[in-house]
Amino acid sequence: MSNESLPRGPESGPADSPRGRVRLARGVSPWLAPTAAAAAVTAVLTRRSPRWALAAAPLAALTGGMLWFFRDPERAPGEGRLISPADGVVQSIDPWPDGRTRVAIFMSPLNVHVNRAPAAGTITSVEHVPGGFVPAFNKDSDKNERVVWHFDTALGDIEMVQIAGAVARRIVPYLFAGAKVVQGERVGLIRFGSRVDLYLPEGIAPAVTVGTRTVAGVTRIDNV
């Protein structure tokens, strides 16, 4: 996925939209539309023959599950120089050889799958890196398919990595290199669940610990 192939439509709005509203995430149609259509067709056919209920019931349940998986709630942004790019649980916090600190956030299939900008700034690069699809909690998931983001911010370069998991085999960037973002703005989607890594610049300590539950666009990641 080169920068030229990334979406160049209107940018996502900031996270400070009215609370309470829930919409569907962009980029879910290839999964949701055929499932919902099949559920609707089999539901109609059930009126002709009860045997179609054997197909209609699981398809309806699958459609309902996908509507839940792909929800995209509006949120008021949190405070902090760096806020969480993902819903999930902090899986690990690791010092990096270059002085940065990696905060890895595991996203389960029950979490919201839309990722948000950790800080305001300009996107300097969005790079797709091919790889495998082992479970995101596995140590070998560092070799999984991923999209690497770099943001030019007041703190300098901030790196964020979206990592595909065993089920989430498609990462959908919403923005592209050169786009300006506000903190907490939607930047992309990982379908179903996986991991997002955020690299804190040298000298910035994390405000979270392993096991902390995070909310994208809300939870503060940096310590004051």
N, C-alpha and C positions, 0 to 999 in steps of 0.2 A: 504494500500500500504506500505509494509515494504521496508527497504533499499535493501533487497535481490531482490525484484521484480522490482526495478528501473532499467532503461536502463544502460547498461555498455558498450556501443559502444564508438567510438571515440568522444572526446570532441569537442564542438563547437569551432569555431575559434574566435579570439578576434574581437572587434568592429572596429579595425583600418584597415579593408579591404577597397579596392577602393570604393570611393563614386559613387553613381549613379546606381549601380547594384541593382536590386530587384529580389529576389527569393521567392519561396513559403516556408512557415514555415514547419519545420519537424512536423509530427504528424497530418497532415490534410487529409491524404489519405482516412481514413474510411468515411469521410464526402464528400470529393470532388470527389473521383473516381466514386462512383455509380451515383452521380448527373450528372457528365460530360458524363458518358457512356449513361445514359438515354436520355440526351439532344442530343447526337450524333445519337442514334438509332431513336428517334422520328423525327429528322431532315431528315434522310434518308427515313423514312416512309412517310413523307410529300410529297415526289415526287410521291408516289403511290396514296395518297389520301390527299387532302387539309385539311381534317378534323383533321389530325394529328397535324396540326399547333396549334390547341388549347392546345395541350400538349407541343409541341416543343418550342413555344415562352416563356412560363413561365419557363421551364426547362433551356433554354438558358440564360434567365435573372438571374435565381438563380445561375447558374454556374459562370456567370460573377461577380455577387455579392460576391460569395465565393472566387473567385480569388482575389478580392479587399480586403476582410476581412482577408485573410490569407497571404497577402504580407509580406515580410521580408526584408526590405531594408538594404543595407550595410551602416554603419555610422562610421564617425571618432569620437573617444571617446571625451567626454567633459573633463573639468578640475575640480578638486575638490576631497576632501577626500571621499565624498559620492556623487554618481550621481544617477539619477532617474532610478529605475528598470522597469518603465512602461511609456508608452505613456498615456496621459489622462489629467485630471484636478484634482488639489489638492482639495479633498472634505472636509477634516478636519485636524487640527493639535491639538493634545491633549497631555497634560502632563500625564505621567504614574506614578503610585504609587512608582515604584522603581527608579524614577529619570530620566527615559528615556522619549523621546518625540516621539509619533506616528504620522507619516505623512501618511495619507490615500489618495491614488490616484485612482480615479474612471476612469475606462476604458469603453468607449462606444463602440458599435458595429462598429463604423467607425474608431476606433483607430487600430494601429498595435497591435497584440495580443501576440507578443513574448516579454518575460521579460528577463532582463539582470542583471548581477551581479553588485551590488552597489559599491563594492570595491574589490580590489585584495586580495586573501587569499586562505584558504582551506575550503571546505565545511565540516562541522563537523557533520551535521545531516540534513536529509530530511524526514519529517514525514507527512504522510497523516492522516487527522482528518476528520472522517465522519460528516455530518451535513445536514442542509436543503438547500433550493435553493430560498430564497426570493430575490427580487431585491437588487443589491449590494449597491444602494444608501439608502436602508432602514437601520435604526439603528439596527434592528434585524439580519442584515447580518453577524454580528460577530459570529453567531451560524451556519453559512453556512459551507458547505464542503470546505476544505482548505488544502493547503500544506504549512507546516512551515519549513523554511530554516534557518540554522545557519551557519554563516561564521566566521572563525577565521582570523582576519585582524590586521593591524597595529593599529587600533583603539580599538582592543579587539573584543568581540563577537558582531556580527551584525545580527539581526533577520529580516527576510523578510517573509511576509505571502501572498501567492496567494489565493484569495477568489473567489469561484465560485458564479455566480449570477443566475438569474431566467432562462436565456437562456444558459449560459456557464456552462454546467454540466460536463465538463471534463477538468481536469488540467493534462498537460503532462510534467513531469520533463524530462529534457535532460541529467542531470548529477546526481551524487550520492555521498553519504558520502565518504570522502577521496579524492575527486577530487580537484585539484588546479585550480583556475580560475584567469583570469586577469580582471581588471575592465572593465565593459561594455560587457563582454562575454555573449553570449546567454545561459540561464540556463533552460528555460522552456516556455511553451505556455498555455494560458487559451483560450479555444475556445469561440469566439464571443465577450465576454465583461464581465467585472466584476470589481474587485478591487484588488489592491496590497498595502499592508501596509509595511512601512519601519520604524523601531524603531531606532532613533538616540540615541547613548550612552549619559549618563549623562554628562552635561557640554558642549554639542554641540548644538548650536542653529540652527534652520532651516533657509535656505536662501530663501525659498519660502513662500508664503502666500496662504490662502484659495482662490481658483479661478485661481491660477497660472497654465498655461498649461505646461505640462512636456513632454520631449522627452526621451525615454529610452536610456540609455547609453550616454546621452549628457547633460541634464539639471543638474546643480549643486544643491544638496539638503542641504549641510551643509554650515553654515556661517563661514567665515574666522575667 
